[in-house]
């Protein structure tokens, strides 16, 4: 369980920097915008002390730079001073991202063609994969930041929605 949500332990703004921005379809950009809105609406995000030094208090701005093999997390204070930057290798969550992408497509297809009970079954699988990805992400981020499960789910969704190789 992460820290309690308060004004200082949260993200208030997210910017995606993607070198392949022009290649992203409008529906994916919309999905990304919804993920950013949801993340900024409620999250628990605490920077961990590094080398014995306490980080500056938040709230924070998060810049995500998406690369083919990693995501750069650039965390800044609300007045845009760099606080911490680190790379997360996508290999640590690639299996979950790939499975989630496939099951989301299955879910979208099911909505149009399958009976309600089949849709519900695909949705349960989708949520399970989403939770597994979020848990793995939460574990991988713990060297730098502490997030609760809901924030990890939102970050996983954002990485999924923003990654150029979906």
C-alpha positions in Angstrom: 0.0 0.0 0.0 1.3 3.5 -0.9 1.3 6.7 1.1 -1.8 8.6 1.8 -3.0 10.9 -1.0 -2.3 14.5 -0.2 -1.4 17.7 -2.0 2.3 17.1 -1.9 2.4 13.4 -2.8 0.8 13.5 -6.2 1.2 14.3 -9.9 -0.6 17.4 -11.2 0.6 17.4 -14.8 1.8 14.9 -17.4 3.5 15.6 -20.6 4.3 12.8 -23.2 7.4 13.3 -25.3 7.3 10.8 -28.2 9.7 10.9 -31.1 7.1 9.1 -33.3 4.2 11.4 -32.4 3.0 11.8 -36.0 2.5 8.0 -36.3 0.0 7.8 -33.5 -3.7 7.5 -34.5 -6.3 9.9 -33.2 -8.1 7.2 -31.1 -4.8 6.4 -29.3 -4.2 10.1 -28.7 -7.7 10.2 -27.2 -7.0 7.2 -25.0 -3.8 8.9 -23.9 -5.6 12.1 -23.0 -8.1 10.2 -20.9 -5.3 8.3 -19.1 -3.6 11.6 -18.3 -6.8 13.1 -17.0 -7.5 10.1 -14.9 -4.0 10.1 -13.5 -4.0 13.8 -12.6 -7.5 13.5 -11.1 -6.3 11.1 -8.4 -3.0 9.5 -7.6 -0.4 8.9 -4.9 3.1 9.6 -6.0 6.0 9.9 -3.5 9.7 10.4 -4.5 11.9 8.1 -2.4 15.0 9.6 -0.8 18.2 9.2 -2.9 21.7 8.9 -1.4 20.3 10.0 2.0 18.8 13.2 0.6 15.1 14.0 0.9 13.5 15.0 -2.3 11.7 18.4 -2.7 8.1 18.3 -1.8 5.4 18.0 -4.5 3.1 18.2 -6.1 4.9 17.1 -9.2 4.9 17.3 -13.0 5.8 14.2 -14.9 7.4 14.1 -18.3 7.4 10.7 -19.9 9.7 10.2 -22.9 8.8 7.1 -24.8 11.6 5.2 -26.5 11.4 1.8 -28.2 13.1 0.0 -25.3 12.5 2.3 -22.3 10.5 5.1 -20.7 12.2 8.1 -19.2 10.5 9.4 -16.1 11.4 13.1 -15.7 9.9 14.3 -12.4 9.7 18.0 -11.8 8.4 20.3 -9.1 5.3 22.3 -9.9 7.5 25.3 -10.7 9.3 23.1 -13.3 12.6 22.4 -11.4 14.0 19.0 -12.2 13.8 16.7 -9.2 14.6 13.3 -10.5 15.0 11.5 -13.8 15.3 7.8 -14.4 14.9 5.2 -17.1 12.6 2.2 -16.9 13.5 -0.6 -19.2 10.3 -1.8 -21.0 11.6 -5.4 -21.0 10.5 -5.6 -17.4 6.8 -5.0 -18.3 6.9 -5.9 -22.1 5.0 -9.2 -21.6 2.2 -7.5 -19.7 2.0 -4.6 -22.2 1.9 -7.0 -25.1 -0.8 -9.2 -23.4 -2.8 -6.1 -22.4 -2.7 -4.7 -26.0 -4.0 -8.0 -27.4 -6.7 -8.4 -24.8 -7.9 -4.8 -25.3 -8.3 -5.5 -29.0 -10.2 -8.7 -28.2 -12.4 -6.8 -25.8 -13.1 -4.1 -28.4 -14.0 -6.8 -30.9 -16.1 -8.7 -28.4 -18.2 -5.6 -27.7 -19.3 -5.7 -31.4 -19.8 -9.4 -31.9 -20.2 -11.4 -28.7 -23.0 -12.0 -26.1 -22.8 -10.2 -22.8 -21.4 -13.1 -20.8 -18.5 -13.6 -23.3 -17.8 -9.8 -23.1 -17.7 -10.0 -19.3 -15.3 -13.0 -19.4 -12.9 -11.1 -21.7 -13.2 -8.0 -19.5 -12.2 -10.1 -16.4 -9.1 -11.3 -18.2 -8.3 -7.7 -19.3 -8.6 -6.5 -15.7 -6.4 -9.3 -14.5 -3.7 -8.6 -17.0 -4.0 -4.9 -16.2 -3.5 -5.6 -12.5 -0.5 -7.9 -13.2 1.1 -5.2 -15.3 0.4 -2.5 -12.7 1.9 -4.7 -9.9 5.0 -5.4 -12.0 5.3 -1.6 -12.8 4.9 -0.7 -9.1 7.7 -3.2 -8.2 10.0 -1.8 -10.9 9.4 1.8 -9.9 10.0 1.2 -6.2 13.7 2.0 -6.4 12.7 5.7 -7.3 9.1 6.3 -6.3 6.4 4.9 -4.2 2.9 4.6 -5.8 -0.3 2.9 -4.6 -1.9 0.2 -6.8 -4.4 2.6 -8.3 -1.6 5.0 -9.4 0.4 2.1 -10.8 -2.7 1.0 -12.8 -3.1 4.5 -14.2 0.7 4.7 -15.0 0.5 1.3 -16.8 -2.5 2.5 -18.7 -0.7 5.7 -19.7 2.4 3.8 -20.8 0.2 1.4 -22.8 -1.7 4.3 -24.4 1.4 6.4 -25.2 3.9 3.8 -26.4 4.6 4.1 -30.1 5.0 0.4 -30.8 1.5 -0.7 -29.7 
